[in-house]
Amino acid sequence: MNAIEIRDLTKNFGQKQALSGLNMTVPEGAIYGFIGENGSGKSTTEKLICGLIHKSGGEIKLFGRDHTDPDVRAKVGVLIEAPGCFPGMTVWNNLMLQAANLSIPDPEKAVVKVLKTVRMEGAASNKYKNCSLGMKQRIGIAMALLGEPALLVLDEPINGLDADGMRIMREVLTDVTQNHGCTVVISSHVLGELEKIATHYGIVRGGKMLCEMTAAELEADCRTFVALQTKEMSRTRSILCGKYSRVEEDESGYIRVYDAESPEEIVTYLYENGILVSEIKTDKIGLEEYYIDLMSAKEGR
């Protein structure tokens, strides 16, 4: 069974159409990376899934049932924009208040469990206003996990975090899927971090789904390239452009060749033209470059 099935979803805000026939499929147990530029429809889709706004048309099913079904609604945990916490209250009291709102039978046990899940056991007595951005994001996830949801919808939870905060967030999200049986939908602009945890992807633009794929399919679709350096980079690039169709210089100062048979072929060709290669390697583009290439291709149509 799929955790989410969306068909022909539309949403209008007055005369503006935010979603135009969007389709989306999220398998149970997935970490679904939801990707798109600002204004593409990511947050609107997530708010519709969570019932925060009403759709204009189409169908949303959660675990095989309509998303408005009260029983299925109870299976959804949400963190969109910012956690709804009281700044002057402690982390513990904010979570206890949310547990009371959800009528959780044993609130203290539930709060202890979610604090442990998000690695916040030692910060329960901290006032929310004194917590770092990374801690606040994890508190928001802890609140979303109260009630043991089967689906967790997160809007930009890793944006603005430092390296350690991102590492902890990756551990938390992997833990809730692997050990707590939760499906996660996560939108983010930090594609390098998303690539480390996502099992599935959906790329949206202009209110429509451009493509959906698994992590394995993305890996297979990402192009391989040869990266190299020489002592005459400008001349090297000019020579390579005469033989290969796509040659470019990356931010690290390497020349990339995308359509070569092998590194040896390039070394030989440059040697025949009087250039010695000082460094050469084979690599693949990542999610961020794949996304940029896809957007560029769409703009070129």
C-alpha positions as CSV (number, residue, x, y, z in Angstrom):
1,M,0.0,0.0,0.0
2,N,1.1,3.6,-0.7
3,A,1.2,6.1,2.1
4,I,0.1,8.9,-0.3
5,E,-1.6,8.7,-3.6
6,I,-2.5,12.0,-5.3
7,R,-4.2,12.3,-8.7
8,D,-5.0,15.4,-10.7
9,L,-4.7,17.7,-7.7
10,T,-5.5,21.4,-8.3
11,K,-5.5,24.4,-6.0
12,N,-6.5,27.9,-6.9
13,F,-5.9,31.0,-4.8
14,G,-8.3,33.4,-6.4
15,Q,-7.2,33.9,-10.0
16,K,-3.8,32.2,-9.3
17,Q,-3.5,28.4,-9.9
18,A,-0.9,27.0,-7.5
19,L,-1.3,23.4,-8.5
20,S,-2.3,22.2,-11.9
21,G,-3.1,18.5,-12.2
22,L,-0.3,17.3,-9.8
23,N,0.2,13.5,-9.3
24,M,2.2,12.0,-6.5
25,T,2.9,8.5,-5.1
26,V,4.7,7.9,-1.8
27,P,5.3,4.3,-0.8
28,E,4.9,3.2,2.8
29,G,8.2,3.4,4.7
30,A,9.8,5.9,2.2
31,I,11.8,9.0,2.9
32,Y,10.4,11.1,0.0
33,G,12.4,14.1,-1.0
34,F,10.0,16.7,-2.4
35,I,12.0,19.1,-4.5
36,G,11.2,22.3,-6.4
37,E,12.0,26.0,-6.7
38,N,10.2,28.6,-4.6
39,G,6.6,28.9,-5.7
40,S,6.6,25.5,-7.4
41,G,3.8,24.1,-5.2
42,K,5.6,22.1,-2.6
43,S,4.2,23.8,0.6
44,T,0.8,24.0,-1.0
45,T,0.8,20.3,-1.7
46,E,2.0,19.5,1.9
47,K,-0.7,21.7,3.4
48,L,-3.4,20.0,1.3
49,I,-2.1,16.6,2.4
50,C,-2.3,17.7,6.0
51,G,-5.8,19.2,5.7
52,L,-4.6,22.7,6.5
53,I,-6.2,24.1,3.3
54,H,-8.8,22.7,0.9
55,K,-8.2,21.5,-2.6
56,S,-9.9,22.9,-5.7
57,G,-10.0,19.5,-7.4
58,G,-8.5,16.1,-7.7
59,E,-8.0,13.3,-5.2
60,I,-5.8,12.8,-2.2
61,K,-5.6,9.3,-0.5
62,L,-3.6,8.4,2.6
63,F,-3.1,4.7,3.2
64,G,-5.9,4.0,0.7
65,R,-8.5,6.3,2.3
66,D,-9.6,9.8,1.6
67,H,-7.4,12.3,3.3
68,T,-10.4,13.9,5.1
69,D,-11.2,10.6,6.9
70,P,-10.8,11.3,10.7
71,D,-9.1,7.9,11.3
72,V,-6.5,8.5,8.7
73,R,-6.0,12.2,9.7
74,A,-4.9,10.9,13.2
75,K,-2.0,9.1,11.5
76,V,-0.4,12.3,10.2
77,G,2.3,14.3,12.0
78,V,3.1,17.8,10.6
79,L,5.9,20.3,10.8
80,I,5.3,23.2,8.4
81,E,7.0,26.5,8.7
82,A,7.8,26.6,12.4
83,P,6.8,24.6,15.6
84,G,3.8,26.0,17.4
85,C,5.6,26.5,20.8
86,F,5.4,29.0,23.6
87,P,8.8,30.8,23.8
88,G,8.8,31.2,27.6
89,M,7.8,27.6,28.3
90,T,10.3,24.7,28.7
91,V,10.7,22.1,26.0
92,W,9.0,19.6,28.3
93,N,6.0,21.8,29.1
94,N,5.5,22.6,25.4
95,L,5.4,18.9,24.5
96,M,3.2,18.0,27.5
97,L,0.7,20.7,26.3
98,Q,0.7,19.2,22.8
99,A,0.2,15.7,24.3
100,A,-2.8,17.1,26.2
101,N,-4.2,18.6,23.0
102,L,-4.0,15.2,21.4
103,S,-5.6,13.5,24.5
104,I,-2.6,11.0,24.7
105,P,-3.4,8.6,27.5
106,D,0.1,8.5,29.1
107,P,1.6,11.9,28.2
108,E,4.7,11.7,30.3
109,K,5.7,8.4,28.7
110,A,5.0,9.7,25.2
111,V,7.0,12.9,25.8
112,V,10.0,10.9,27.1
113,K,9.8,8.7,24.0
114,V,9.8,11.5,21.4
115,L,12.5,13.4,23.3
116,K,14.7,10.3,23.1
117,T,13.9,9.8,19.4
118,V,15.0,13.4,18.5
119,R,18.1,13.3,20.7
120,M,16.7,16.0,23.1
121,E,16.6,14.1,26.4
122,G,19.1,16.5,28.0
123,A,17.3,19.7,26.9
124,A,13.8,19.0,28.4
125,S,14.2,21.8,31.0
126,N,15.5,24.4,28.5
127,K,13.1,27.2,27.6
128,Y,12.1,27.1,24.0
129,K,13.3,30.6,23.3
130,N,16.8,29.7,24.4
131,C,17.1,26.7,22.0
132,S,19.2,26.8,18.8
133,L,17.6,26.6,15.4
134,G,18.5,22.9,15.1
135,M,17.0,22.1,18.5
136,K,13.8,24.0,17.6
137,Q,13.5,22.0,14.4
138,R,13.9,18.8,16.4
139,I,11.4,20.0,19.0
140,G,9.0,20.5,16.1
141,I,9.6,17.0,14.9
142,A,9.1,15.7,18.4
143,M,5.7,17.4,18.6
144,A,4.8,15.9,15.2
145,L,5.7,12.5,16.4
146,L,3.4,12.6,19.5
147,G,0.6,10.2,18.9
148,E,2.9,7.9,16.9
149,P,1.9,9.0,13.4
150,A,2.4,6.7,10.4
151,L,3.1,9.7,8.1
152,L,5.3,12.6,8.9
153,V,5.2,15.7,6.6
154,L,8.1,18.1,7.0
155,D,8.5,21.5,5.3
156,E,12.2,22.6,5.1
157,P,13.3,21.1,8.4
158,I,17.1,21.2,7.6
159,N,17.4,24.6,6.0
160,G,19.7,26.9,8.0
161,L,21.2,24.1,10.1
162,D,25.0,23.7,10.7
163,A,26.8,20.6,9.8
164,D,26.3,18.9,13.1
165,G,22.6,19.9,13.2
166,M,22.2,18.3,9.7
167,R,23.9,15.1,10.8
168,I,21.6,14.8,13.8
169,M,18.5,15.5,11.7
170,R,19.6,12.8,9.2
171,E,19.9,10.3,12.1
172,V,16.5,11.2,13.5
173,L,14.7,10.9,10.1
174,T,16.4,7.6,9.4
175,D,15.5,6.3,12.8
176,V,11.8,7.2,12.6
177,T,11.5,5.3,9.3
178,Q,13.6,2.3,10.0
179,N,12.7,1.8,13.7
180,H,9.3,3.5,14.1
181,G,7.7,2.4,10.8
182,C,7.0,6.0,9.8
183,T,6.8,7.4,6.2
184,V,8.4,10.8,5.8
185,V,7.7,13.5,3.2
186,I,10.4,16.1,3.4
187,S,10.9,19.2,1.3
188,S,14.2,21.0,1.2
189,H,16.5,23.2,-0.8
190,V,19.6,21.5,0.7
191,L,19.7,18.8,-1.9
192,G,23.2,17.5,-0.9
193,E,21.8,16.6,2.5
194,L,18.5,15.3,1.1
195,E,20.5,12.9,-1.2
196,K,22.0,11.2,1.9
197,I,18.7,10.0,3.3
198,A,16.0,10.0,0.7
199,T,14.7,6.7,-0.8
200,H,12.4,8.4,-3.3
201,Y,12.1,11.7,-5.0
202,G,9.5,13.9,-6.5
203,I,10.5,17.0,-8.5
204,V,7.7,19.6,-9.0
205,R,7.6,22.7,-11.1
206,G,4.8,25.2,-11.8
207,G,2.3,23.2,-9.8
208,K,3.0,19.9,-11.8
209,M,5.0,16.9,-11.0
210,L,7.9,16.7,-13.5
211,C,9.1,13.3,-12.4
212,E,9.2,10.8,-9.6
213,M,12.0,8.2,-9.1
214,T,13.7,6.0,-6.5
215,A,17.2,6.8,-5.2
216,A,18.4,3.8,-7.3
217,E,16.8,5.2,-10.4
218,L,18.4,8.6,-9.7
219,E,21.8,7.0,-9.3
220,A,21.4,5.2,-12.6
221,D,20.3,8.3,-14.4
222,C,23.1,10.6,-13.1
223,R,25.7,11.1,-15.8
224,T,29.3,10.1,-15.3
225,F,32.0,12.5,-16.2
226,V,35.8,12.7,-16.2
227,A,37.4,15.6,-14.3
228,L,41.0,16.7,-14.8
229,Q,43.6,19.3,-14.3
230,T,46.6,20.4,-16.2
231,K,49.1,23.3,-16.1
232,E,47.5,24.8,-19.2
233,M,43.8,24.8,-18.3
234,S,42.6,27.4,-20.9
235,R,44.4,25.6,-23.7
236,T,43.3,22.2,-22.5
237,R,39.7,23.3,-22.5
238,S,40.0,24.7,-26.0
239,I,41.5,21.4,-27.3
240,L,38.9,19.3,-25.6
241,C,36.0,21.4,-26.9
242,G,37.2,20.5,-30.4
243,K,36.6,16.8,-29.8
244,Y,33.9,16.5,-27.1
245,S,30.4,18.0,-27.2
246,R,30.2,19.0,-23.5
247,V,33.2,20.4,-21.7
248,E,33.0,22.8,-18.8
249,E,34.9,24.0,-15.7
250,D,33.5,23.4,-12.3
251,E,33.7,25.4,-9.1
252,S,36.7,23.3,-7.9
253,G,38.8,24.3,-10.9
254,Y,38.5,21.0,-12.7
255,I,37.6,20.6,-16.4
256,R,34.8,18.2,-16.8
257,V,34.2,16.0,-19.9
258,Y,30.9,14.3,-20.1
259,D,31.0,12.2,-23.2
260,A,34.4,10.5,-23.1
261,E,34.8,6.8,-23.5
262,S,37.4,6.6,-20.7
263,P,40.0,8.7,-18.8
264,E,42.7,7.0,-20.8
265,E,41.2,8.3,-24.0
266,I,41.4,11.9,-22.8
267,V,45.0,11.5,-21.4
268,T,46.1,10.1,-24.8
269,Y,44.4,12.8,-26.8
270,L,45.8,15.6,-24.7
271,Y,49.3,14.0,-24.8
272,E,49.1,13.9,-28.6
273,N,48.3,17.7,-28.5
274,G,51.3,18.4,-26.2
275,I,49.5,18.6,-22.9
276,L,50.3,16.5,-19.8
277,V,47.5,15.7,-17.3
278,S,48.5,16.3,-13.7
279,E,45.3,14.9,-12.1
280,I,42.3,13.0,-13.5
281,K,39.3,11.2,-11.9
282,T,35.9,9.8,-12.8
283,D,32.8,11.0,-10.9
284,K,29.0,11.3,-11.2
285,I,26.8,14.3,-10.9
286,G,24.7,14.5,-7.7
287,L,21.1,15.3,-7.0
288,E,21.7,19.1,-7.0
289,E,23.3,19.0,-10.5
290,Y,20.7,16.6,-11.8
291,Y,18.0,19.0,-10.6
292,I,19.7,22.0,-12.2
293,D,20.2,20.1,-15.5
294,L,16.5,19.1,-15.4
295,M,15.3,22.7,-14.8
296,S,17.6,24.0,-17.6
297,A,16.3,21.4,-20.0
298,K,12.7,22.4,-19.2
299,E,13.5,26.1,-19.7
300,G,15.1,25.3,-23.1
301,R,12.0,23.7,-24.5
